[in-house]
Amino acid sequence: MKKHLLVAVSFILFFTASAQWQNQNAALMNNALGFYEMSIVDHKTAWAVCYDGINGLFSNRLVLDFTRTVNAGNTWISGKMGNDSSLQFSNISAVSKKEAWVAMHKLNGITGGGLYHTTDGGVTWSQSNAGLIFDANSFPNFVHFKNKNKGVAMGDPNGGSFEVYTTNNGGDSWNRITPAHLPAPLANEYGFISGYYAVDNTIWFGTLSGRMYKSTNFGKDWTVNTVDPAGNGVYEIAFNDDKLHGVTHVRTATQTLLYSTTDGGVTWTNLGIPPYWKSSRITAVPGTNALVSTSVIPTNQGSAISYDNGTTWTELENTAPKAVARFLDEHTGWAGGFYFLGPPFSGGIYKSEINFQTSQCHNSKVNPNAITSTGPSVIEQNTKADFVKIYPTPANDVINILLPDSPVITTYVISILTMEGRSIETRKLQSSKLYQVNVSKLTTGSYIIRFTNNGQTVNKVFTIAR
């Protein structure tokens, strides 16, 4: 049941991130560590677990380090998850500033491991129901707690089916989901560590045989759908709040591809390798339509953002490698990169300072393309925005702007902005039915065009594709 790390993770240099992220010191006491997974409890509290940043996820190096903050990242407190040199983190699910759960697997793909729990900020950890939930033949992939009491855990097939457990009493006891409620695995089908996503009671996890399992009742019943007919592995998963729009990474022997869905994961579209997309990790930002991708690969490091379900991406920065990013909402998020011991290297944690296009659920009744001058927010109804038409989108060199008829001469202020709200160009135009705007100098990605007239503002999103 040995798993292989398809993308080697390594580093040589450390750089300071751009203004999209605030660098914070992870306060670790171990050199050359990376951050594989994070869990955010509230606006002040977050936990992050480490891995071997030099040799990759499945190295022989003992890495039990974690760090947490309880004051919004002003300071981070490091610790270790026990001292069992045979274990390695699969993921972490934090419940409070003091309480967290981790799924641990054995090094080198050997079976074993289990769930471990702390209630004192990580000073001490205890294994949950050893031998009853996960045993010597198990490979735990993730644990996820919706709140203090309700949790779900998943591992590779053991005894003929994937190991999926649920608890309603804070982990005091766990119930394994029977094969009658869980579609059978294919031959040699496995999951991947932290290869899942959850929105409320809906949970998805991918398999290395090109499929994705889904539960809409927090793990009690499951269905399965094919993502990649060729059977390549499904790794990273992210879904927006509507539980319909989502993306996943499919890794072949030579490349990572991005797939998208608009029906909750029943059918999937291969988006290939979009420009500026970062192919290591991906996450959704609750309360928005945003997806944030990150990468530690030197030729593609940094972070990028998409507001159209992964079709187009805008690079946020490429100055520092980031292995993972997680968000509580548009105001609170962190990313983990690499930690280096000793001056001038330190840091490793990045707090988000991204200005998101907010309140942008795909099924929202408000205008999904409206932003304010100080940053994205909803300011108008769709009916107002529909008076302005722009086409084509995606565009190449020119976009056409169709404005409503006006009985009097009036002036429109038209601005082009990045998705983060930074103004690129502003011009004043006298009212007319149709304008053409040259956009040949814009790079591939998504942009906002803003129309202001008589105190009213309408914002529309368009994309450049070449």
Secondary structure as GFF3:
##gff-version 3
##sequence-region A 1 466
A	DSSP	beta_strand	21	25	.	.	.	ID=ss1
A	DSSP	beta_strand	33	40	.	.	.	ID=ss2
A	DSSP	beta_strand	46	52	.	.	.	ID=ss3
A	DSSP	beta_strand	65	69	.	.	.	ID=ss4
A	DSSP	beta_strand	77	80	.	.	.	ID=ss5
A	DSSP	beta_strand	87	94	.	.	.	ID=ss6
A	DSSP	beta_strand	100	106	.	.	.	ID=ss7
A	DSSP	three_ten_helix	107	109	.	.	.	ID=ss8
A	DSSP	beta_strand	114	118	.	.	.	ID=ss9
A	DSSP	beta_strand	126	127	.	.	.	ID=ss10
A	DSSP	beta_strand	140	145	.	.	.	ID=ss11
A	DSSP	beta_strand	151	157	.	.	.	ID=ss12
A	DSSP	beta_strand	162	167	.	.	.	ID=ss13
A	DSSP	beta_strand	175	176	.	.	.	ID=ss14
A	DSSP	three_ten_helix	179	181	.	.	.	ID=ss15
A	DSSP	beta_strand	196	199	.	.	.	ID=ss16
A	DSSP	beta_strand	202	206	.	.	.	ID=ss17
A	DSSP	beta_strand	211	215	.	.	.	ID=ss18
A	DSSP	beta_strand	223	226	.	.	.	ID=ss19
A	DSSP	beta_strand	233	239	.	.	.	ID=ss20
A	DSSP	beta_strand	246	251	.	.	.	ID=ss21
A	DSSP	beta_strand	256	261	.	.	.	ID=ss22
A	DSSP	beta_strand	269	272	.	.	.	ID=ss23
A	DSSP	beta_strand	281	284	.	.	.	ID=ss24
A	DSSP	beta_strand	291	295	.	.	.	ID=ss25
A	DSSP	three_ten_helix	298	300	.	.	.	ID=ss26
A	DSSP	beta_strand	302	306	.	.	.	ID=ss27
A	DSSP	beta_strand	314	317	.	.	.	ID=ss28
A	DSSP	beta_strand	324	329	.	.	.	ID=ss29
A	DSSP	beta_strand	332	336	.	.	.	ID=ss30
A	DSSP	beta_strand	338	339	.	.	.	ID=ss31
A	DSSP	beta_strand	348	352	.	.	.	ID=ss32
A	DSSP	alpha_helix	382	385	.	.	.	ID=ss33
A	DSSP	beta_strand	389	391	.	.	.	ID=ss34
A	DSSP	beta_strand	398	402	.	.	.	ID=ss35
A	DSSP	beta_strand	411	418	.	.	.	ID=ss36
A	DSSP	beta_strand	423	430	.	.	.	ID=ss37
A	DSSP	beta_strand	434	438	.	.	.	ID=ss38
A	DSSP	beta_strand	445	453	.	.	.	ID=ss39
A	DSSP	beta_strand	456	464	.	.	.	ID=ss40
###
